[in-house]
């Protein structure tokens, strides 16, 4: 199964109160498979962006995805994932390593940068998380026979 993932991380104050948000959709029909909003306490926006990707990939793995298509409005993180930019900050190196290991566990993946206007759902979820809301909602998916 191929899953389309939109992620966003945000921090108010940078660093400041931070949250990670993600929405996972079935790439075939666009149906929502899961939504994630998780507060991160005090963190930078880059830690929040990376955490959103990690949480989404963990959920995609749980849902049985074989391929993932990642979309995010953080050009920095998209380029770090694809290797165009290096991850230099010590706080990001551990989450980068875990995230890249997760990505390699799929049969295939794509990564793309999208304008903020196309990432509104994930942005909303990251802000819900900053405001103290926690969401782990999975859509109903029939079990294959």
ABEGO torsion letter per residue (X at the ends): XBBBBBBBBBBBGOBEBBBBBBBBBBAAAGBBABBBBBBAEBBBAAAAAAAAAAAAAAAAAAAGBABBBBBBABAAAAAAAAGABBBABAAAAAAAAAAAAAAAABABBBBBBBBAAAAAAAAAAAAAAAAGBBBBBBBBBBBBX
